[in-house]
Amino acid sequence: MSESAAAAVAASEPSEAAQAFIEYTKEEGERRRNSGEDFDEELFQRAVDLVLRRLRTLNEEGVL
């Protein structure tokens, strides 16, 4: 997860969904880096950041 996304999540109380997603992406990113297959880490990180921003918004709106 990028520092900006981590800071955004940390700035608000992360929802259970956001916490689960953060843990999943840490493990998935590591798995993909070690797989030996092509892995666009920048694209992966941009996707993670996008989801974390959306989860934060949903949490702030009281949806999560």
PyMOL Python script that loads the backbone (N, CA, C, O; Angstrom):
from pymol import cmd

cmd.read_pdbstr("""\
ATOM      1  N   MET A   1       0.846  -1.165   0.000  1.00  0.00           N
ATOM      2  CA  MET A   1       0.000   0.000   0.000  1.00  0.00           C
ATOM      3  C   MET A   1       0.890   1.225   0.000  1.00  0.00           C
ATOM      4  O   MET A   1       1.907   1.254   0.692  1.00  0.00           O
ATOM      5  N   SER A   2       0.521   2.234  -0.765  1.00  0.00           N
ATOM      6  CA  SER A   2       1.329   3.446  -0.788  1.00  0.00           C
ATOM      7  C   SER A   2       1.167   4.196   0.520  1.00  0.00           C
ATOM      8  O   SER A   2       0.195   4.010   1.253  1.00  0.00           O
ATOM      9  N   GLU A   3       2.142   5.046   0.793  1.00  0.00           N
ATOM     10  CA  GLU A   3       2.097   5.818   2.033  1.00  0.00           C
ATOM     11  C   GLU A   3       0.892   6.735   2.064  1.00  0.00           C
ATOM     12  O   GLU A   3       0.297   6.937   3.122  1.00  0.00           O
ATOM     13  N   SER A   4       0.520   7.298   0.916  1.00  0.00           N
ATOM     14  CA  SER A   4      -0.628   8.202   0.888  1.00  0.00           C
ATOM     15  C   SER A   4      -1.924   7.470   1.194  1.00  0.00           C
ATOM     16  O   SER A   4      -2.782   7.999   1.901  1.00  0.00           O
ATOM     17  N   ALA A   5      -2.076   6.268   0.674  1.00  0.00           N
ATOM     18  CA  ALA A   5      -3.287   5.492   0.950  1.00  0.00           C
ATOM     19  C   ALA A   5      -3.311   5.052   2.408  1.00  0.00           C
ATOM     20  O   ALA A   5      -4.359   5.084   3.054  1.00  0.00           O
ATOM     21  N   ALA A   6      -2.170   4.648   2.917  1.00  0.00           N
ATOM     22  CA  ALA A   6      -2.100   4.237   4.322  1.00  0.00           C
ATOM     23  C   ALA A   6      -2.425   5.412   5.229  1.00  0.00           C
ATOM     24  O   ALA A   6      -3.124   5.248   6.229  1.00  0.00           O
ATOM     25  N   ALA A   7      -1.927   6.592   4.892  1.00  0.00           N
ATOM     26  CA  ALA A   7      -2.205   7.781   5.691  1.00  0.00           C
ATOM     27  C   ALA A   7      -3.689   8.133   5.631  1.00  0.00           C
ATOM     28  O   ALA A   7      -4.280   8.529   6.635  1.00  0.00           O
ATOM     29  N   ALA A   8      -4.281   7.989   4.458  1.00  0.00           N
ATOM     30  CA  ALA A   8      -5.710   8.297   4.312  1.00  0.00           C
ATOM     31  C   ALA A   8      -6.546   7.364   5.162  1.00  0.00           C
ATOM     32  O   ALA A   8      -7.500   7.799   5.808  1.00  0.00           O
ATOM     33  N   VAL A   9      -6.203   6.091   5.169  1.00  0.00           N
ATOM     34  CA  VAL A   9      -6.958   5.139   5.977  1.00  0.00           C
ATOM     35  C   VAL A   9      -6.728   5.412   7.452  1.00  0.00           C
ATOM     36  O   VAL A   9      -7.663   5.356   8.251  1.00  0.00           O
ATOM     37  N   ALA A  10      -5.488   5.708   7.816  1.00  0.00           N
ATOM     38  CA  ALA A  10      -5.160   5.968   9.215  1.00  0.00           C
ATOM     39  C   ALA A  10      -5.803   7.250   9.721  1.00  0.00           C
ATOM     40  O   ALA A  10      -6.055   7.379  10.919  1.00  0.00           O
ATOM     41  N   ALA A  11      -6.074   8.205   8.829  1.00  0.00           N
ATOM     42  CA  ALA A  11      -6.652   9.482   9.226  1.00  0.00           C
ATOM     43  C   ALA A  11      -8.067   9.313   9.755  1.00  0.00           C
ATOM     44  O   ALA A  11      -8.516  10.089  10.599  1.00  0.00           O
ATOM     45  N   SER A  12      -8.759   8.319   9.270  1.00  0.00           N
ATOM     46  CA  SER A  12     -10.088   8.021   9.781  1.00  0.00           C
ATOM     47  C   SER A  12     -10.032   6.647  10.433  1.00  0.00           C
ATOM     48  O   SER A  12      -9.083   5.889  10.230  1.00  0.00           O
ATOM     49  N   GLU A  13     -11.035   6.343  11.198  1.00  0.00           N
ATOM     50  CA  GLU A  13     -11.084   5.025  11.828  1.00  0.00           C
ATOM     51  C   GLU A  13     -11.366   4.005  10.726  1.00  0.00           C
ATOM     52  O   GLU A  13     -12.464   3.990  10.170  1.00  0.00           O
ATOM     53  N   PRO A  14     -10.384   3.147  10.401  1.00  0.00           N
ATOM     54  CA  PRO A  14     -10.608   2.184   9.307  1.00  0.00           C
ATOM     55  C   PRO A  14     -11.714   1.196   9.664  1.00  0.00           C
ATOM     56  O   PRO A  14     -11.801   0.704  10.789  1.00  0.00           O
ATOM     57  N   SER A  15     -12.535   0.930   8.691  1.00  0.00           N
ATOM     58  CA  SER A  15     -13.595  -0.046   8.883  1.00  0.00           C
ATOM     59  C   SER A  15     -12.991  -1.441   8.908  1.00  0.00           C
ATOM     60  O   SER A  15     -11.835  -1.641   8.534  1.00  0.00           O
ATOM     61  N   GLU A  16     -13.779  -2.384   9.347  1.00  0.00           N
ATOM     62  CA  GLU A  16     -13.329  -3.773   9.346  1.00  0.00           C
ATOM     63  C   GLU A  16     -13.015  -4.220   7.917  1.00  0.00           C
ATOM     64  O   GLU A  16     -12.066  -4.970   7.686  1.00  0.00           O
ATOM     65  N   ALA A  17     -13.817  -3.755   6.967  1.00  0.00           N
ATOM     66  CA  ALA A  17     -13.586  -4.102   5.559  1.00  0.00           C
ATOM     67  C   ALA A  17     -12.250  -3.543   5.078  1.00  0.00           C
ATOM     68  O   ALA A  17     -11.508  -4.229   4.376  1.00  0.00           O
ATOM     69  N   ALA A  18     -11.939  -2.298   5.452  1.00  0.00           N
ATOM     70  CA  ALA A  18     -10.672  -1.692   5.043  1.00  0.00           C
ATOM     71  C   ALA A  18      -9.501  -2.424   5.664  1.00  0.00           C
ATOM     72  O   ALA A  18      -8.495  -2.658   4.994  1.00  0.00           O
ATOM     73  N   GLN A  19      -9.611  -2.789   6.929  1.00  0.00           N
ATOM     74  CA  GLN A  19      -8.534  -3.530   7.591  1.00  0.00           C
ATOM     75  C   GLN A  19      -8.302  -4.874   6.906  1.00  0.00           C
ATOM     76  O   GLN A  19      -7.157  -5.268   6.683  1.00  0.00           O
ATOM     77  N   ALA A  20      -9.362  -5.563   6.578  1.00  0.00           N
ATOM     78  CA  ALA A  20      -9.246  -6.858   5.902  1.00  0.00           C
ATOM     79  C   ALA A  20      -8.620  -6.679   4.524  1.00  0.00           C
ATOM     80  O   ALA A  20      -7.782  -7.482   4.115  1.00  0.00           O
ATOM     81  N   PHE A  21      -9.021  -5.633   3.808  1.00  0.00           N
ATOM     82  CA  PHE A  21      -8.480  -5.376   2.477  1.00  0.00           C
ATOM     83  C   PHE A  21      -6.991  -5.040   2.554  1.00  0.00           C
ATOM     84  O   PHE A  21      -6.214  -5.508   1.722  1.00  0.00           O
ATOM     85  N   ILE A  22      -6.586  -4.248   3.525  1.00  0.00           N
ATOM     86  CA  ILE A  22      -5.181  -3.888   3.700  1.00  0.00           C
ATOM     87  C   ILE A  22      -4.346  -5.149   3.922  1.00  0.00           C
ATOM     88  O   ILE A  22      -3.298  -5.321   3.298  1.00  0.00           O
ATOM     89  N   GLU A  23      -4.804  -6.017   4.799  1.00  0.00           N
ATOM     90  CA  GLU A  23      -4.067  -7.260   5.063  1.00  0.00           C
ATOM     91  C   GLU A  23      -3.997  -8.126   3.807  1.00  0.00           C
ATOM     92  O   GLU A  23      -2.947  -8.684   3.487  1.00  0.00           O
ATOM     93  N   TYR A  24      -5.115  -8.233   3.103  1.00  0.00           N
ATOM     94  CA  TYR A  24      -5.143  -9.030   1.880  1.00  0.00           C
ATOM     95  C   TYR A  24      -4.161  -8.481   0.844  1.00  0.00           C
ATOM     96  O   TYR A  24      -3.415  -9.246   0.234  1.00  0.00           O
ATOM     97  N   THR A  25      -4.156  -7.167   0.642  1.00  0.00           N
ATOM     98  CA  THR A  25      -3.296  -6.610  -0.397  1.00  0.00           C
ATOM     99  C   THR A  25      -1.814  -6.718  -0.037  1.00  0.00           C
ATOM    100  O   THR A  25      -0.973  -6.849  -0.927  1.00  0.00           O
ATOM    101  N   LYS A  26      -1.487  -6.667   1.240  1.00  0.00           N
ATOM    102  CA  LYS A  26      -0.092  -6.882   1.643  1.00  0.00           C
ATOM    103  C   LYS A  26       0.356  -8.285   1.234  1.00  0.00           C
ATOM    104  O   LYS A  26       1.419  -8.463   0.640  1.00  0.00           O
ATOM    105  N   GLU A  27      -0.470  -9.271   1.561  1.00  0.00           N
ATOM    106  CA  GLU A  27      -0.138 -10.655   1.243  1.00  0.00           C
ATOM    107  C   GLU A  27      -0.166 -10.916  -0.262  1.00  0.00           C
ATOM    108  O   GLU A  27       0.718 -11.585  -0.797  1.00  0.00           O
ATOM    109  N   GLU A  28      -1.169 -10.393  -0.932  1.00  0.00           N
ATOM    110  CA  GLU A  28      -1.297 -10.605  -2.377  1.00  0.00           C
ATOM    111  C   GLU A  28      -0.167  -9.924  -3.135  1.00  0.00           C
ATOM    112  O   GLU A  28       0.370 -10.496  -4.084  1.00  0.00           O
ATOM    113  N   GLY A  29       0.200  -8.722  -2.737  1.00  0.00           N
ATOM    114  CA  GLY A  29       1.317  -8.030  -3.379  1.00  0.00           C
ATOM    115  C   GLY A  29       2.609  -8.816  -3.233  1.00  0.00           C
ATOM    116  O   GLY A  29       3.368  -8.955  -4.193  1.00  0.00           O
ATOM    117  N   GLU A  30       2.858  -9.322  -2.053  1.00  0.00           N
ATOM    118  CA  GLU A  30       4.056 -10.128  -1.806  1.00  0.00           C
ATOM    119  C   GLU A  30       4.027 -11.407  -2.640  1.00  0.00           C
ATOM    120  O   GLU A  30       5.035 -11.790  -3.232  1.00  0.00           O
ATOM    121  N   ARG A  31       2.877 -12.060  -2.682  1.00  0.00           N
ATOM    122  CA  ARG A  31       2.747 -13.292  -3.472  1.00  0.00           C
ATOM    123  C   ARG A  31       3.033 -13.030  -4.943  1.00  0.00           C
ATOM    124  O   ARG A  31       3.747 -13.798  -5.588  1.00  0.00           O
ATOM    125  N   ARG A  32       2.475 -11.945  -5.472  1.00  0.00           N
ATOM    126  CA  ARG A  32       2.677 -11.635  -6.886  1.00  0.00           C
ATOM    127  C   ARG A  32       4.119 -11.239  -7.186  1.00  0.00           C
ATOM    128  O   ARG A  32       4.656 -11.594  -8.235  1.00  0.00           O
ATOM    129  N   ARG A  33       4.748 -10.503  -6.267  1.00  0.00           N
ATOM    130  CA  ARG A  33       6.157 -10.142  -6.469  1.00  0.00           C
ATOM    131  C   ARG A  33       7.051 -11.381  -6.512  1.00  0.00           C
ATOM    132  O   ARG A  33       8.039 -11.417  -7.246  1.00  0.00           O
ATOM    133  N   ASN A  34       6.703 -12.382  -5.730  1.00  0.00           N
ATOM    134  CA  ASN A  34       7.518 -13.590  -5.638  1.00  0.00           C
ATOM    135  C   ASN A  34       7.103 -14.696  -6.609  1.00  0.00           C
ATOM    136  O   ASN A  34       7.699 -15.773  -6.606  1.00  0.00           O
ATOM    137  N   SER A  35       6.101 -14.446  -7.430  1.00  0.00           N
ATOM    138  CA  SER A  35       5.570 -15.500  -8.301  1.00  0.00           C
ATOM    139  C   SER A  35       6.453 -15.783  -9.510  1.00  0.00           C
ATOM    140  O   SER A  35       6.334 -16.844 -10.123  1.00  0.00           O
ATOM    141  N   GLY A  36       7.333 -14.855  -9.861  1.00  0.00           N
ATOM    142  CA  GLY A  36       8.149 -15.038 -11.056  1.00  0.00           C
ATOM    143  C   GLY A  36       7.430 -14.630 -12.329  1.00  0.00           C
ATOM    144  O   GLY A  36       8.025 -14.641 -13.407  1.00  0.00           O
ATOM    145  N   GLU A  37       6.180 -14.277 -12.220  1.00  0.00           N
ATOM    146  CA  GLU A  37       5.401 -13.834 -13.376  1.00  0.00           C
ATOM    147  C   GLU A  37       5.445 -12.313 -13.462  1.00  0.00           C
ATOM    148  O   GLU A  37       5.804 -11.635 -12.499  1.00  0.00           O
ATOM    149  N   ASP A  38       5.072 -11.784 -14.635  1.00  0.00           N
ATOM    150  CA  ASP A  38       5.009 -10.334 -14.790  1.00  0.00           C
ATOM    151  C   ASP A  38       4.028  -9.763 -13.778  1.00  0.00           C
ATOM    152  O   ASP A  38       2.932 -10.292 -13.591  1.00  0.00           O
ATOM    153  N   PHE A  39       4.431  -8.681 -13.130  1.00  0.00           N
ATOM    154  CA  PHE A  39       3.587  -8.040 -12.129  1.00  0.00           C
ATOM    155  C   PHE A  39       3.791  -6.539 -12.231  1.00  0.00           C
ATOM    156  O   PHE A  39       4.885  -6.032 -11.984  1.00  0.00           O
ATOM    157  N   ASP A  40       2.741  -5.841 -12.592  1.00  0.00           N
ATOM    158  CA  ASP A  40       2.780  -4.385 -12.693  1.00  0.00           C
ATOM    159  C   ASP A  40       2.460  -3.821 -11.312  1.00  0.00           C
ATOM    160  O   ASP A  40       1.303  -3.568 -10.978  1.00  0.00           O
ATOM    161  N   GLU A  41       3.510  -3.631 -10.521  1.00  0.00           N
ATOM    162  CA  GLU A  41       3.315  -3.201  -9.141  1.00  0.00           C
ATOM    163  C   GLU A  41       2.680  -1.813  -9.060  1.00  0.00           C
ATOM    164  O   GLU A  41       1.881  -1.543  -8.164  1.00  0.00           O
ATOM    165  N   GLU A  42       3.035  -0.944  -9.990  1.00  0.00           N
ATOM    166  CA  GLU A  42       2.441   0.404  -9.980  1.00  0.00           C
ATOM    167  C   GLU A  42       0.932   0.330 -10.217  1.00  0.00           C
ATOM    168  O   GLU A  42       0.165   1.006  -9.533  1.00  0.00           O
ATOM    169  N   LEU A  43       0.511  -0.474 -11.165  1.00  0.00           N
ATOM    170  CA  LEU A  43      -0.917  -0.624 -11.439  1.00  0.00           C
ATOM    171  C   LEU A  43      -1.631  -1.254 -10.247  1.00  0.00           C
ATOM    172  O   LEU A  43      -2.722  -0.820  -9.875  1.00  0.00           O
ATOM    173  N   PHE A  44      -1.024  -2.268  -9.653  1.00  0.00           N
ATOM    174  CA  PHE A  44      -1.586  -2.909  -8.467  1.00  0.00           C
ATOM    175  C   PHE A  44      -1.782  -1.870  -7.363  1.00  0.00           C
ATOM    176  O   PHE A  44      -2.838  -1.816  -6.734  1.00  0.00           O
ATOM    177  N   GLN A  45      -0.756  -1.046  -7.132  1.00  0.00           N
ATOM    178  CA  GLN A  45      -0.829  -0.057  -6.066  1.00  0.00           C
ATOM    179  C   GLN A  45      -1.887   1.003  -6.347  1.00  0.00           C
ATOM    180  O   GLN A  45      -2.581   1.446  -5.431  1.00  0.00           O
ATOM    181  N   ARG A  46      -2.013   1.409  -7.598  1.00  0.00           N
ATOM    182  CA  ARG A  46      -3.046   2.387  -7.952  1.00  0.00           C
ATOM    183  C   ARG A  46      -4.438   1.814  -7.690  1.00  0.00           C
ATOM    184  O   ARG A  46      -5.327   2.522  -7.216  1.00  0.00           O
ATOM    185  N   ALA A  47      -4.623   0.526  -8.000  1.00  0.00           N
ATOM    186  CA  ALA A  47      -5.913  -0.122  -7.748  1.00  0.00           C
ATOM    187  C   ALA A  47      -6.189  -0.208  -6.244  1.00  0.00           C
ATOM    188  O   ALA A  47      -7.310   0.041  -5.801  1.00  0.00           O
ATOM    189  N   VAL A  48      -5.169  -0.558  -5.464  1.00  0.00           N
ATOM    190  CA  VAL A  48      -5.317  -0.630  -4.010  1.00  0.00           C
ATOM    191  C   VAL A  48      -5.710   0.741  -3.464  1.00  0.00           C
ATOM    192  O   VAL A  48      -6.635   0.855  -2.660  1.00  0.00           O
ATOM    193  N   ASP A  49      -5.001   1.777  -3.905  1.00  0.00           N
ATOM    194  CA  ASP A  49      -5.289   3.142  -3.440  1.00  0.00           C
ATOM    195  C   ASP A  49      -6.722   3.547  -3.768  1.00  0.00           C
ATOM    196  O   ASP A  49      -7.402   4.164  -2.948  1.00  0.00           O
ATOM    197  N   LEU A  50      -7.174   3.198  -4.964  1.00  0.00           N
ATOM    198  CA  LEU A  50      -8.535   3.526  -5.381  1.00  0.00           C
ATOM    199  C   LEU A  50      -9.565   2.864  -4.455  1.00  0.00           C
ATOM    200  O   LEU A  50     -10.509   3.514  -4.006  1.00  0.00           O
ATOM    201  N   VAL A  51      -9.380   1.590  -4.180  1.00  0.00           N
ATOM    202  CA  VAL A  51     -10.323   0.867  -3.311  1.00  0.00           C
ATOM    203  C   VAL A  51     -10.285   1.432  -1.901  1.00  0.00           C
ATOM    204  O   VAL A  51     -11.334   1.598  -1.278  1.00  0.00           O
ATOM    205  N   LEU A  52      -9.091   1.732  -1.382  1.00  0.00           N
ATOM    206  CA  LEU A  52      -8.997   2.276  -0.025  1.00  0.00           C
ATOM    207  C   LEU A  52      -9.668   3.643   0.088  1.00  0.00           C
ATOM    208  O   LEU A  52     -10.298   3.942   1.103  1.00  0.00           O
ATOM    209  N   ARG A  53      -9.538   4.467  -0.936  1.00  0.00           N
ATOM    210  CA  ARG A  53     -10.235   5.764  -0.915  1.00  0.00           C
ATOM    211  C   ARG A  53     -11.744   5.552  -0.892  1.00  0.00           C
ATOM    212  O   ARG A  53     -12.462   6.248  -0.173  1.00  0.00           O
ATOM    213  N   ARG A  54     -12.220   4.601  -1.671  1.00  0.00           N
ATOM    214  CA  ARG A  54     -13.660   4.325  -1.719  1.00  0.00           C
ATOM    215  C   ARG A  54     -14.155   3.765  -0.386  1.00  0.00           C
ATOM    216  O   ARG A  54     -15.219   4.149   0.099  1.00  0.00           O
ATOM    217  N   LEU A  55     -13.378   2.854   0.202  1.00  0.00           N
ATOM    218  CA  LEU A  55     -13.760   2.307   1.506  1.00  0.00           C
ATOM    219  C   LEU A  55     -13.784   3.400   2.563  1.00  0.00           C
ATOM    220  O   LEU A  55     -14.662   3.408   3.426  1.00  0.00           O
ATOM    221  N   ARG A  56     -12.835   4.315   2.505  1.00  0.00           N
ATOM    222  CA  ARG A  56     -12.799   5.420   3.464  1.00  0.00           C
ATOM    223  C   ARG A  56     -14.048   6.292   3.315  1.00  0.00           C
ATOM    224  O   ARG A  56     -14.668   6.681   4.304  1.00  0.00           O
ATOM    225  N   THR A  57     -14.406   6.589   2.069  1.00  0.00           N
ATOM    226  CA  THR A  57     -15.592   7.403   1.813  1.00  0.00           C
ATOM    227  C   THR A  57     -16.845   6.704   2.348  1.00  0.00           C
ATOM    228  O   THR A  57     -17.675   7.329   3.008  1.00  0.00           O
ATOM    229  N   LEU A  58     -16.975   5.426   2.064  1.00  0.00           N
ATOM    230  CA  LEU A  58     -18.131   4.676   2.546  1.00  0.00           C
ATOM    231  C   LEU A  58     -18.168   4.633   4.075  1.00  0.00           C
ATOM    232  O   LEU A  58     -19.241   4.709   4.673  1.00  0.00           O
ATOM    233  N   ASN A  59     -17.013   4.514   4.698  1.00  0.00           N
ATOM    234  CA  ASN A  59     -16.936   4.513   6.160  1.00  0.00           C
ATOM    235  C   ASN A  59     -17.358   5.875   6.711  1.00  0.00           C
ATOM    236  O   ASN A  59     -18.103   5.941   7.689  1.00  0.00           O
ATOM    237  N   GLU A  60     -16.892   6.958   6.094  1.00  0.00           N
ATOM    238  CA  GLU A  60     -17.243   8.315   6.554  1.00  0.00           C
ATOM    239  C   GLU A  60     -18.725   8.596   6.368  1.00  0.00           C
ATOM    240  O   GLU A  60     -19.311   9.369   7.125  1.00  0.00           O
ATOM    241  N   GLU A  61     -19.333   7.973   5.367  1.00  0.00           N
ATOM    242  CA  GLU A  61     -20.768   8.163   5.116  1.00  0.00           C
ATOM    243  C   GLU A  61     -21.619   7.254   5.998  1.00  0.00           C
ATOM    244  O   GLU A  61     -22.847   7.337   5.980  1.00  0.00           O
ATOM    245  N   GLY A  62     -20.972   6.397   6.760  1.00  0.00           N
ATOM    246  CA  GLY A  62     -21.707   5.508   7.648  1.00  0.00           C
ATOM    247  C   GLY A  62     -22.249   4.258   6.978  1.00  0.00           C
ATOM    248  O   GLY A  62     -23.062   3.543   7.563  1.00  0.00           O
ATOM    249  N   VAL A  63     -21.812   3.991   5.772  1.00  0.00           N
ATOM    250  CA  VAL A  63     -22.297   2.825   5.044  1.00  0.00           C
ATOM    251  C   VAL A  63     -21.633   1.547   5.573  1.00  0.00           C
ATOM    252  O   VAL A  63     -22.258   0.488   5.614  1.00  0.00           O
ATOM    253  N   LEU A  64     -20.385   1.655   5.970  1.00  0.00           N
ATOM    254  CA  LEU A  64     -19.662   0.478   6.495  1.00  0.00           C
ATOM    255  C   LEU A  64     -19.634   0.506   8.001  1.00  0.00           C
ATOM    256  O   LEU A  64     -19.074  -0.395   8.625  1.00  0.00           O
TER     257      LEU A  64
END
""", "prot")
cmd.dss("prot")
cmd.show_as("cartoon", "prot")
cmd.util.cbc("prot")
cmd.orient("prot")
